[in-house]
Amino acid sequence: MVRFDFQGWVANPRVPTTHTFDWLHPNPSGQKKMARAWLKTLDQAMEIQKETFEPESEPRKRVQEYLDKRGAAE
């Protein structure tokens, strides 16, 4: 089961720290926040399935590099 945690999500596009363009669709800041949430969830799933998934797999490294390159700090 995957659940997106909306804690800290700012939907109002009039607020400078918003995560959306239009109350619904994520802007670059919202995309980074969502990517971090997905990465965390995927890391947990990969940890549970250690025999099946290698935790430092190439796709996971590419996602982390993408976040690092864009300055996405946790």
Secondary structure, DSSP 8 states (H G I E B T S, - for coil): ------TT----TTSTT-SBSSSSSB-HHHHHHHHHHHHHHHHHHHHHTTTTS-TT-HHHHHHHHHHHHTT---
